Amino acid sequence: MAPVLEPLVLGIESTCDETGVALVRGRTLLADVTATSMDEFARFGGIVPEIASRAHLESLIPTLTAALDRAGVTLDDVDAVAVAAGPGLIGSLTVGTAAAKALAVATGRPVYGVNHIIGHVAVDELVNGPFPESFIALVVSGGHTSLLAVEDIATGVTELGSTLDDAAGEAFDKVGRLLGLPYPGGPHIDRLAQQGDREAIRFPRGLTAGKDKERHRYEFSFSGLKTAVARYVESLQDEGTPLPAEDIAASFSEAVNDVLTRKAFEACQSLGARTLVIGGGFSANSRLRELARERAAEYGIEVRIPPIRFCTDNGAMIAALGSALVRAGVAPSPLDFANDSGMSLSQTHV
């Protein structure tokens, strides 16, 4: 496929609890509309896949219409359709890909089934401009915590390591429940942590010492940390001692963000990368952003983090990755491509 310098790409995101549709021309965002079903899951304490799929069905057409209107374009103007094909909830993915394939057939345009996680990195181009020739990416969300080496966002992504158990965002949700905070726990712990002493409690830093560090240099583990917090909380409750919630939140947050940033900058240093891109829903965490910038100054490395509106799932990140694929002349996905809920993070598209 011949490269298109400024393609107009329609992006559809439906991997979990957000229905996002966006239009990107080249590296310029024209419209980004998101409908979320997050409030529907608060009473369950987590995502219910069947409810998420139904919410996508109800939201997709209104979201698509709003995005086209906001961009001032029609489907006939679109050069390609990009849709998240994985990782994600299989039912939610199916709603988005079915819509994308239908649009591709109706308009005669190519369709790209793209990697949702790599989209969290690609969206940074819409804000901070073209990527350098190579860089390290840290993608942190409720379901994923991964380090990537990126030579080309469209064709050259290699996974260095990921979480062996709980993702960072997942650990925050679980600790939030221990502290009696509403779902999702991440934003609530972040706010609480800002009022506490991050050095009050020395919680463990998983896979950062001795043989564990040698064997799992770029991998993460937060289940032990979560257990340590649970035991600390239980011990105080058994004693009848009031919980210092602010200090627990601050110390827990520091442990997570210390490991995330330490491993990310070590990867940059080891591989000679001068730029670190951080993306994913957890990259909205205020301490992660603060600590990343502190350590960037120490290491002499540029840190790029998209604005908070692009951290959670959105159509812009899918359109951005689709645009990169079209600009690189990558062949589109076959129309009968299958969703892959466990898509490899070294695979940019189907």
MOKAJO-V890237 format. One record per helix or strand. SS is the DSSP state (H for helix, E for strand). FROM is the first residue (numbers start at 1). LEN is the number of residues. Records with the same first field share a line. If there is no record, write none. Layout:
SS = FROM-LEN + FROM-LEN
This chain:
E = 8-6 + 18-8 + 28-9 + 80-7 + 110-6 + 135-6 + 145-8 + 156-8 + 220-1 + 275-5 + 302-4 + 349-1
H = 38-7 + 49-23 + 75-3 + 90-18 + 116-7 + 125-4 + 168-11 + 185-9 + 210-6 + 223-17 + 245-27 + 281-4 + 286-14 + 308-3 + 315-13
